[in-house]
Amino acid sequence: MYFAALLARTEDGWEASDTELDDVETLSDLADLAREASTEDDTVLILIEQEETWFGVVRIDGEDDPRIYVSDAAAAARSSYGEILLTDELLGREPGDDDADLDSLDLDGTEDGEDEDDGDEEAPPSAESVPHSPVGDAEILDDLGVSAKELRTLDEDALNTIAEALGASEVLETVR
């Protein structure tokens, strides 16, 4: 199960909105969605999680390039929302490297044509090209009260922990 929310910083604190990502196909689309929520080029955070598997944070500050953190790149690579965040730059690849590997994954993590209940516990070959570890800017929330070290140790309930540190847990809860 997925959850995505947008937190926009305002003069009065944080405002949260439930974010529908069905029409978002690229990181650029996601950044545009975030910028639309900001009235004064303030900080906007997009929080995405797949329950007990991975979470991601995208930070947009005005017209600056998005900053991204993903807790488990390999798990996120098996998700349509995770694929949006896992750019070649974030994974340290040249543009175009291993595109076929990611494209051959179904959203459930199986290769095209592969039966998901075949009992084979081995990961598809493309999982080897994406690390089972955090990727991105771990310092993304440093100035907002969540250090890189803290961010890397978060797992279950990560978005609530982040929201609590921001002082936005109540507004996040309203859209959850």
N, C-alpha and C positions, 0 to 999 in steps of 0.2 A: 504494500500500500504506500502510495506517495502522498507527501504533503509539501506544498509550496506556499510561501507567504512573502509579501513584500513589506519591508519596514522602511518608512521614509522619515527622516529627521526633519522636524519643524521647529519653529520658535517655541512651541508649547510642549515639545517632547517628541516621542515617536508615534507615528500613526501606522497602523497595520491594515493590510488588505489581503484577502485570499487571492492568490494568483493562479489563473488558469493558463497552463502552458501548452495546451493542445495546438494553438496556432503558432507557437514559437518553434522555429526550425534551426536557428543559428544563434550564436552568442551575440551577434549584432542585433537581432530581433529582441533578445532578452534585455540588452542594454537600452534599446529604445523604449521598451515597456517600462523599465525602471525610471528612465528620464521623464517619461510622461507623468509619473507619480510625484515628481519633485517640482515644487513651484518656484524655488529660488536656487536651483542648482545645488541643493543640499545633498548630504549623503543619503544614498538609498542602498539597502541591503536586500538581496533576494536570498531567502533561506529555503533550501530544498532538502528533503530527506526521503529515503526509502527505508521504511521501518526496519530497524535493527540490522541494516546492511551498510549504508553509507549516508553521508550528508555532504552538502556543498554550500558554500557561501560565496555570493558574487557581490562585490562592492562597486558602486558607481558613485563617483564624486564629480558632479557637473559633466563636463565634456571629456574628462580624462578617460583613458582606456579602462575597461573593467579589470578589476583585480579578482582573482579566483582562488579558492581553496576547496579541495575535495579530499574527504577523509580516507577513501579507498578507491583508487583509480580503477583497479580491475573490476570491482563490483559495479562501479558507476558506468564502466564501458559496456556493461550488459543491459543498460537502461537507456531508453530514448532520451530522458532528461539528462542523464549523465553524459551521454555523447555530445550534447550541446556544450557542456562545460569543458570537455577534454579536447582542447585544441592541440594541434601539433606543437605549438610553442610551449604549452603547459607540460606536455609529455617529453619535451626536449628532442623532438624529431624535426627533420626537414619537412616542409609542406609536401604532402603526397606520399610520404613513407607509410607503409602498412595500412593504407586506406582500405584495401581489399579485405584485410583481416577484420577491421571493425565493421565494414559493410556486410560481411558474411554472417554476422551474428544476428540471430533473432532477438527480440526484446527479452526473452527468457534466458538468454545466454547460450543457446544451442546454435549450432551451425545450420544454415539453410538445408532443409531436407532431413535433418537429423531428428530422430524421435527423442523427445525430452525424457521419456521414461525408459530408456534403454539400459539402465543400471550401470552405465559407464561413469565412473566418478572422475575421470580425467577431464581437465578443463580444455576447451577448444584451443587450438594453436595460438590464436590471437591473444589469449589471456597472458601468454608468456611475454608479449611485447608491451604489456601495460602492467605496471607494478602493483602488487597487493600492498600498497602503502599510500600515505598521504602525498598529494602533489599540489603544487601551487604556492601561493604566498601565505605562509603560516603567520606572518605579521599583519595580516589584513585587518585585524581587530585590536591591535596593540593600543592605539590611541583611544579606543572605546571601552577598555577595561578587561579585555581577554588577551592574555599574552600568547605568544607562539607556543610556548611549552604547554600551557593550559589547553589550547586549541587542539594540539596533537594528541592529548590524552583523553579527549572527549569521545564517548561512544554512544551508548543508549541515552536518550533524552538530551542529546547535544543541543538541539535548537532551543529547548527550554532553558538550559544552562546559559547559553549565549544571550538569550532575551533577558534573563534575570540580571546578568552582568551589565547589560545596557540600560536596565531600568524599564524594560519594555515587556515584561512577562505578562502583565495583565492585558495589554493590547494584543499581544500574540495569541493569548488564550481565547480572545473573542472571535478570532478567525479560524481557530483550529477545529 
